[in-house]
Amino acid sequence: MLHQSTASAGSPPRFTGKGKESQRARIGVFDSGLGGLTVLTEVYRQMPNESILYFGDTARLPYGSRSPEEIIQFVREILHWMEPQGIKMAIVACNTSSALALETIQSEFDLPILGLIHPGARAALNKGRRIGVIATPATAASNAYRRAIQEIDPEARVWQVGCPEFVPLIESNRIHEPYTREVAREYLAPLMQQQIDTLVYGCTHYPFLAPVIQKILPRSVELVDPAVYVVAAAVRELELLGLTETRSPLPTRFCVSGCPEEFAQRAKQWLGFTPQVEKVNLNQAVQSSPVANP
Ligand SMILES: N[C@H](CCC(=O)O)C(=O)O
């Protein structure tokens, strides 16, 4: 359990970050693709001094239609690659991986690893009790959000909808097409029928669709982006561990398993700058050298 060590007064913290100081350890942030950028922008906002290593597993997305075994294996491979790059913490910027792999992975690595589900569940309960969750099919089928929410409040009602078309539409830059609006209407209809008061973006890609979703939902529905809350939890965790950075950050290092140019082009629209992106083979050395990023 991630917070065991820091919560138990008197005993030394499990994650000391020892030896990382000299090499300015980064925070590892990863997703299947673009979605983790919604978490990354929260990291920039809430942790302006931290240096980041971002990884998008673009060669293998979407994760949301994969089996739990595959997802666990992918996350394991990512962290095996990330750890020796010099990270002091990992943020799983992917709900699918958080739902299906977090517990297994936390027990395998000597590193604080944070996921989205519990911070998202707590935030949703701060807003309402009739909670809709839009998510990948794998996250919806895992029931992770319902379990996390009802562990805190068994009376809360939770409806989860798997949205298989969203990630491919976002990754192929079709957000503003009428077809995307139609698909969104279809996915949201059963939640609106239940008169939800709160909607959780249960996939880090989905905030890209906020302009579409906000036009469909009644204004009274509260929107919860778990990215905000996982980063707030990461801030607290770094403070507890005494690992907060005070110097100005190194340029973000962006890495992908697929085409770096394609990722850079798409990421630009969200980030507001064109990132330099490295292609990485998780099982081999990095194939191109890093160039400065803002
Ligand atoms: N953005 C990820 C994964 C989406 C996918 O690759 O299907 C999530 O939050 O679940």
The ligand as an SDF file (V2000), in Angstrom:
LIG
                    3D

 10  9  0  0  0  0  0  0  0  0999 V2000
   -6.1420    7.5570  -21.1670 N   0  0  0  0  0  0  0  0  0  0  0  0
   -6.2720    6.2390  -20.6980 C   0  0  0  0  0  0  0  0  0  0  0  0
   -6.2240    5.1100  -21.6800 C   0  0  0  0  0  0  0  0  0  0  0  0
   -7.0880    5.1810  -22.8630 C   0  0  0  0  0  0  0  0  0  0  0  0
   -6.8600    4.0410  -23.8320 C   0  0  0  0  0  0  0  0  0  0  0  0
   -5.7310    3.8550  -24.2770 O   0  0  0  0  0  0  0  0  0  0  0  0
   -7.8210    3.3300  -24.1140 O   0  0  0  0  0  0  0  0  0  0  0  0
   -7.2600    6.1050  -19.5800 C   0  0  0  0  0  0  0  0  0  0  0  0
   -7.3640    7.0160  -18.7980 O   0  0  0  0  0  0  0  0  0  0  0  0
   -7.8990    5.1090  -19.3970 O   0  0  0  0  0  0  0  0  0  0  0  0
  1  2  1  0
  2  3  1  0
  2  8  1  0
  3  4  1  0
  4  5  1  0
  5  6  2  0
  5  7  1  0
  8  9  2  0
  8 10  1  0
M  END
$$$$
